[in-house]
């Protein structure tokens, strides 16, 4: 199931389609707040490691997930209003540097 070359092509295409600097998939353990696994295309791998180590547990998008049923695809704006994200320490200390503002 996990074929890195296919994921790489998929995320490279996703980045190109949306004009994004990076695209990634993060699998969160909602009990611990940590990342179980991830895949990234583009961007700074160090920032993603920093996210897992320091910011995953305080990610407002992830914290909002418990208000929604499992199995739904949601945009970041559906989870947390953009103005709340922009004012958050999470955004100002990590997401802005990682050029992360739009999430699914």
N, C-alpha and C positions, 0 to 999 in steps of 0.2 A: 504493500500500500504506500509506503513512504519511498518515493523515488525522487531523490534530490534534483536530478536534471529536469524532470517535469515541473516540479515546484518552481525551480529557477526560471524556466521559460514562462510559466503562468504569471509569476510576480513581475518579471521584466515587462511582459505585455500589459499588465495592469498599470504599472508605473507610466509606461508610454501613453496608454489610453487616457489617463487622468492628468498627465503632465506633472506627476509627483516625483519628489526627490528620492522617496523610498516607499516600499510596501512590505508589510510583514504580517505574519499570523502569530498570535500569542495565545497560548493555552493556559488560562489562569486556574489555579486551585483557589476557589472562592472561600474555602475554609481557612487556608493559611495566608492568602494574599500573595503567594509567590507564583512564579512562572514554572510550569511543568516542562514545556517545550516551546520552541519558536523557530520560525524561518524568516529570513530577511533578505530583501533584494535592494541594493543601494543603501545610502545612508551610512552612518558611522556605527560599526558594530560595537564600539565602546559605549556609545550612548544607550544601546539596547541592553548591554550588560549592566550599565548603571541603573537603568529602569528596573531591571529585575532585582538588583541588590538594594536600591534605595527608594524607588518611587512606585513600584507596582502596588504595594499595600495602601498607598494614599491616592491612587488614581481615581478621580471622581467618576469617570465613565464606568469603571469596574464596580465601584461602590454602588452605583445606581442599578446595576443588573438585577439585584434581588427584588426590585419592584415590578419585574416583567416575567411572564412565563418563559420557561425554557423552550428553545427551538425557534425563536423568532429572530429575524435579521433586523437590527436596529442601527440607525445612524447615530453618531455622537450627539447631535442636536436633539434627537428623540429622548436621549438619556439625561442630558444636562444642557441647559441653555448656554449658548456661546458666550454670553456676557459673564456668566458664572465661571466658566472655564478660564476666560481671559484674566479674571481677577484672582484665580487660585494660585497658591504657592506651587502646586504641581505644574501648572502651565509655565509660570514665570521662572521656576528653577530647573525644569527639565524639558517639557514639551516644546517650548519656544526654541530652545537650542536644537532639538531634534526635528524641528520643522513639522511637528505633529499637531494638527488642529482638526483634521477631518478623519473620523474613524467609522468603521462599520463593525 
